[in-house]
Amino acid sequence: MYKESNITFAGINKLALPALIAGIAEPLLSITDTAIVGNIQQNPTEALAAVGIAGSFISALVWILAQTRSAISATVSKYLGARKLDEIATLPAQIIAINLLLSTTIYLVTLLFATQIFRMYNAEGLILEYSVDYYKIRAIGFPLTLFVFSVFGVFRGLQNTFWPMVISIVGATLNIGLDFALVFGIEGFLEPMNVKGAAWASVIAQTVMAIMALILLLKKTPFNLRLSFKFNKEIKNLLAISLNLIIRAMALNVALYLANSYATKYGDSYIAAQTIAFQIWLFFAFFIDGYSSVGNIVSGKLLGEKNYPKLWLLSIKLCRYSIVIALLLAVLCGILYYPIGRLFSSEEAVLLAFYQVFWIVLIMQPINAVAFVFDGIFKGLAEAVTLRNLLLVATFLGFIPVLLVTDYFNLKLVGIWIAFTVWMLLRSGILVIKFRRKYLHKNT
């Protein structure tokens, strides 16, 4: 099971490319929903806005609770580096059980208050109705998604990104096929289900992914799901890391909630355009996350080995690779600037609002790349307190003040994306400074 950490170009990309493919599967599902729902015949703008609002809330819940994935990965990789995996044999089953219990409880509670939740996003009328319909179905897959993410954390800790990639490819492919079939219907066989069809497509895909994850966990890792009621010695530390990352994710989602809330306040076409822009931003984020995942996976193992020179070199190489990827994506999307918009909507008002901000989404990608790489490294180092404090500062001292000022000057979506840019500048800059101060002198 134990191998020396390989941080050459080939070694990094052997982990990064499968992680990249696995990472883009989740936003690909959302982008597919967005593109297909935005092109239905009946009320496309309202349907697109609803999927954006409900999808944003689901993402918020998943991101908040899925932080245990990073905690699991960091813990497993540290024990792998120290060659003591047997000491945490009972840990994965215990944390997965906690995740499932918590996610099921949250699913049932939010189901009861779905209408009130989406009214908080300024949704009303048809948008509110569609949001509730979409959420009540799509959220069925919430516990399944968290189970899959927990299993991914185990594989990442074992320096294995191949099986998560396989699961993600199957899930994404199935979701896309079901999206077309269920949203638009099959003539003579299945009536179009519109927004509800997109939600059911995701749930079915998530179910298949969860079954695959269960089988592969049992067959391809040294762990099992036999539950021991004597808590593992690392459970307290892992939960502490998770709690700090959950607070961090809540701060992150305050920014996302406010962005969607303000966009909805500006009008239907604005929240529809915001949905498109954010889904593309998210796709880029998960794309670059392939290299962030390597930071998460390898840094914990290097910390276990106390190999600080390699850790420093890892940060430099990951930044270089991720910035190149970010620039390539930005240039490609710049060339296809207008066709990309028309892929998601044919409504002129929506497209006009989208084209006014898409350029900001593109130019901030190199900044995002640095932020995500160091985000992954600090997660691997179990520096959860640093990441928690950073997001609190970036959100409450960066994003929110800028959003309020730009809203006062009526900049609308442009203001939202200026706030996002400041948010990412703070996230990247502070982490770079913190890492240099802590590990530069250990590099000798």
TAJO-V594619 format. One record per helix or strand of 2 or more residues. SS is the DSSP state (~ for helix, > for strand). FROM is the first residue (numbers start at 1). LEN is the number of residues. If there is no record, write none. Layout:
# TAJO-V594619
ss & from & len
SS & FROM & LEN
SS & FROM & LEN
This chain:
# TAJO-V594619
ss & from & len
~ & 9 & 29
~ & 44 & 22
~ & 67 & 15
~ & 85 & 4
~ & 91 & 22
~ & 114 & 6
~ & 125 & 33
~ & 162 & 23
~ & 194 & 27
~ & 235 & 32
~ & 268 & 38
~ & 308 & 28
~ & 337 & 8
~ & 348 & 8
~ & 358 & 6
~ & 365 & 16
~ & 384 & 25
~ & 413 & 27
~ & 441 & 3
